[in-house]
Amino acid sequence: MESEGNVKLRAARIAAGYGTQEAFADAVGVAVRQVRRWESANPPWPRDAVQRALTSLLGQDMESLGFTPPAGVPGQRDGQARELPRTQGMVTVPVPGTTLQPATAGEDFADVTRRHRRLYWTVAPATLHPAVVAHATLGCALLPETAGVTRRTVAAALAESFLLAGRIEFFDSQKPAAAKETWTRALQAAGQADDQLLGAAILAHTAFVPGWAGDRQAAVERMTAARTYARRGSASAALLAWLDAVEAECETRCGHTQTALTLLGHAEDVLAAGTEHDSPEWLDWFSPIRLAAFKGHTQLTAGHLPQARATLLQVLEGLEPSEDKQRTVVLGDLAAVEAADRNPEKACEYAVTALDQLRKTWYSTGMDRVREVRRALAPWQHENCVRDLDDRLYGWETTVSALGR
């Protein structure tokens, strides 16, 4: 009966996501004919440098990969078994003897991550967050059982899951300390995937924490790191413009509105010029209309009320039906424009519309905007329109919903 060859190596190669011998040869840095020899019935014993590449890519020791050491060369099962290098934190490289997951495990895990990404825009954050965290926990368990391309697939999806969990914690649940910790884990996973663009996105998110707390220097340092990762990863125009928008938001929060407007102008130029690089599919929270929303908020904060009103009305008209969370923020900003322009009736009209939207799709950041407007309306608190707003703002459903989130 003809031998089937080195089925152990072939199975490990496929599980690691290298579907062809050519792809695996490129990863190892050898000719395809060498891979064919390794997958034959009598595979030759590779030299030390190649052994290190094989065990690193496939996550198993040489004998588990079907190789037999020559006479006089001790095997890793002969009293010299060793673990492969480990990384600090939540994830480790598989050790000899670990059963590896097939390539489909990485694909399936990443598919669920993509589903969560879409659900974020419609599902209540308190409902979605536990599912995302549970999925990330699964990813932490899967990662040590993968290697090669499959490992990078799982690691990238895990990083995105932690990024999403942190977004919910920060923007929806107002838990910056929890978000900071979650985003640190996201950065660890992105490092395992060696995904520079994900690293840039995660680092930029971490800038929100000090930025919203008024710590400008810490925010700038995180943005410098984010831009460094983006430069190494061949970022798209949209990602580069979003980095400008994030830094502008932090500058606005820290009281530097002119610097923020300069950054937003640069972001508009970057989008107009474009790049040859496509945006990653996970960059679904940014677009030219979202950039305009950033600009409108900064114009409002700077006291440029006519410009802010025009910008925000343009944004409101241009938002997609699915962008309900952003809609509540824009409505809140429009209400703030009218309050600052001493037009309480119009301000209350926008605020009530925002509350109607929040009943359908909760967003803590949107509710914060409405509360800020109510504080600005204090000089008119005895007006009927403000009292009507209070009835809506502090109705049973709204109050219980806010406390429960």
N, C-alpha and C positions, 0 to 999 in steps of 0.2 A: 504494500500500500504506500502510495507516494506521500511524503511528509507535507504537512501544511505550512511548514516554515515556522518562523518565530512569531507565533500568534500572540504572545504576551506583549511584545513590543508594538505590534500592529494594533492591538486592542487599546493599549495605553495612548498610542498616537491619536487614534480616533476619539477617545474619551477626552483628550486634551484639546480637541477642536481642530486638529490638523487632518482634514479629510482626504488629502492626497499626499503621496510620497514627495511630490514636488514642493508642496507648502512646508512640509516638515524639514526638508533639506534646506530650504531657504532660512528657516528659523534656526537650525543648528549651525548653518554656514558650511555645508558640505555639498558634494555633488549628489544628484539623485541616485546614481549607481551605488553610492555608499549606503544609502538608506535601503536599497534593494538587497544588498549583501547582509545588512543587519536583520532584515526580515526573512532571510533564508533559513534553511534548516540548521545551518552551522554558522551562526553569526560570529564574525571576528571580534576580538576584544579591543575596544577603542582605546586610544591614548588618553592620558589623564585629562587634558583640556576638554576633549570631546565628552568624556564621562561626566564632567561637571555640567556641561551644557545639557546632556540627556537627562540627568537626574533633576536638574533645575526646571527644565521645560515640562517634564512628565511627572515629577513628584514621587518617583519611586527609585529604589536602589537598583544597581545594575543587574543583580541576579533576579530581582522581581521583574525586570524587563526582558528576561530570557537569555542573558549573557552568562557564560561560564568562564571564570577567570582561568588563565593559563596556569600550568603547574608552577608552583612556587610563588604565585601571586595570591595573597590572602583575600578572600571575599569578605563582603561586609557582614556576612552571617557567621563568620568564623571568629567570633570574639571581638570584631572590630566594627560592629554596627554603630553607625553614627546618625544623628539627626541632621537634616539639612538646615541651613541657616534660618533662624527665626527673626521675625520682626517684633518690635515692642508693640504692646497694645492688644487689640481685639483679634487680630488675625495672625495666622502662622502658616508657613510653608508646610505642605504635607510631609509626614515622616514615612520612612520605609515601612511597608506593611499595611498602610492605610488603603482602604478600598476607595478608588476614585469614582466620582460620578461621571456619567456619560456626557457628551457634548450637549445632548438635548436638555439636560438639567440647567445648564446656563441659559439656553434659549428660553426655556419655560419660565425661569426665574425673572429674566429680563422682560418677558411679555407681561407678567403681573405688574412689574414696576411701571411699565407704560400705561397699563389700565388705571393704576392709582393716579398717575399724572393727570389723566383726563378727568377722573372723578373729582379731583380737587376743586374744580370750578363749579360743581353742582351739589356735591354731598356736604352735609353739615360737618364742620371740622371736628366736633366732638365725636362724631360717628366714624369719620375716616381715620383719624389719628391712631386709634388702637390697631386698626388693620395694617396701617403702614409700619408701625413699630413691630408688630408681629412678623410682618414680611421681612423686615430688616433683621430680626432675630434669626429667622430661617436662613437668610443670606450669610450671617456670621457662622452658622453651623455648616453651611455648604462650602464656604470658601476654603477651609482646610482640606476638603475632599475633592478639590479640583486642581487642574494644572494647565499650563499653556494658554491657548486662546480661550478655552472654557473658563479658566480662572480669571482672566481679564474681563470676560463678559460678566461673570458674577460680580466681580469687584466693582465694575463701573455701575451696574444696576444697583448694587448695595449702596454705593456713594450717592446715587440719585435718590434712593429711598430715604436715607438719612437727611439729605438736603430737603426733601419734601416734608419730612417730619419736623425739621427745624423751622421751616417756613410756617407750618401750622402753629407751632409753639410761639413763634415771634409775632406774626402778623394777625393770627386768628385768636390765640389764647393769651397773648401778652405776657409771655413767660421768657424774658430775654436770657436769664441764667440757664434755663433748660435748653433753649435754642443754641446758645453758645457751646454747651457740652455736646449736643447732638451734631452740630456742624463740625466739631473737632473730629468726631468719629467718621463723619462723611469725608473729611480730608484724608484720614487714614486709609479709607477704602479707595479713594481716588488715587492715592499713592500706590496702592497695590495694583491698580489698573494702569498706572502710569498715564493717566488721562489729564493732560495739562489744562484743557479747556474746562473740564469739570472742576479741577483745582482752582482755576480762576474764578469760576462762578461761586464756589463755596467760600473762598476767601473774601470775595466782594460782599457776600451775605453777612459774613462775620463783622464787616465794617458797620453794618446797621446798628449793632449793639452799642459800641461806644459813640457812634454818630448821633443816635437818638438820645443818648445820655449827655450830650454836649461835650464829649471828650474828642476834640478835633484831632489832636496829634495821633491818638491811637487809631482813629478812623483812617487818617491819611496813610499811616504805616501799613494797614491792611490792604488799602487800595493799591499801594505801591507793589506789594506782593502779588496781588491779583493781576495787575498789569504785566508783571514779569512772567507769570504763568501763561497769560494770554499771548504774549509775544512768542514764547517758545512753542505754543500750540497752533500757530497759524489761525488766528481768530478771524471770524467773519466781521463784516461791518456792523451787523446788528449787535454782536457781543461787545465789540469795542464801544459802540454808542451806549449800550446799557451800562458799561463800567463808568462812563462819563456821567450818566444819569444817577447812578448810585452815589458817586462822589458828590454830585450836585445836591442830592437829597441830604447827605450828611452835612455839607457846608451850609445849606439852608437851615437845618436844625441847630447849627452852631452859630447862626446869626451872620453868616458871610454870604448874603444873597447875591452880591455882585460877582463874586467868584463863582457861585453856582450858575448864574446866568451865562457867564463866559464858558463854563463847561458844557452847558446845554447847547449853546451855539456851536461849539466844536462837535458835539454829538450829531447835530443836524447836518453839519458838513461831512462828517464821516459816513452817515447814511446816504447822503446824496452822491458821494464819490464811489461808495461800494468797494468791495474787494473780490478777488477771484475765489474766495473760500466760502463754502456754504455754512449756514448756521447748524449747530447740532440740534437734533429733533427735540431735545428737552428744553430748549430755549423758547418756551411757549408763553412766557410771562411778559414779553417785550415786543413792541412793534412801534412804527412811527407815531401811531395815535397814543400809545402809552408814553412815548417820549414827550408828546405835547402835554399830556396830563402832568408829568413832572414839571414842565415849564410853567403851566398855569398855576400850580401850587406855589412855585418860587416867586412868580410875579405877584401873586396875592400877598405872600409874606413880605415882599419888598415894598408893598404899598402901591404897586402899579395896577390900580383897579380896572381902568378901561381895557388895558392889554390882557389882564387876567380873565376878565369877563369874556372877551372875544375868543381867547384861546380855549377856555373851558367849554364854551358853547360849541365850538368846533369839535372838541373831543367828544362831548355828549352825543353829538350827531353822528360821529364816526365810529363809535363803539359797536362791536358786534353784539347780537342778541345774547350770546353766551357769556359776555363779560359783565355779569351782574355785580360781582364784587367791586370791580373798578368803577362801575356806575355809581355805587353808593358814595365812593370817595369823591368823585367829580361833583355829584349833587351837593355834598357837604361843602366842598370848596366854593361852589357857586353861591350857596347860602351865605358863606363867610364873606364873599365879595359884596353881596347886597347888604349885609349887616355893617360892614366897614363903610359902605357908601350911604349909610343911614336910611336904608329902605327896609324896615322890619317886615312889612307884609310880604314882599318878594322873598326875603330871606326865609321866612317861615314856610312859604310855599315850597321852596326847594328842600328845606329840611324835612317837611312832612313827606314829600315824595321819596326822599332817601329812606325814611322810616318804613314806608310801604315796601320798598325794595328789600330792606333788611329783614322784614318778616318772611320773605321768600328765600333769601340767601343771606345768612348771617356772615358778617365780617367785622371783627372788632375795630379794625382801622377805620372803617366807615362810620361805626357808631362813635368813635372818638371825634371824628369831624363834626358830627351832629352836636355832641356835647360842647365842643369848643364854640360852635355857633350860638348855642343857648347861653353860654356865659357872656358872649359878646352882645347878646340882646338884653342884658340886664337893665339898661336904661329904659327899655320899653316893656318891662315885665308886667305892667298892668294893662297893656293893650290886649284886645281880644285875640288877635292873631297869635300872640305869644302864649296866652293862656290856652288856646287851642293846641298849640304845639306841646305845651306841658302835659295836656291831657293825653296826647299820643305818646309822648316820650316816657311818661310814667304810668301808662296804662298797665293793667294786669299782665297782658301777654308780653308786652315789651320788657317790663321790669323782670318778670320771671325768666324770660329768655336771656336777658343780659346777665342775670345772676347765675344762671345755669351753665353759661358758656365758660 
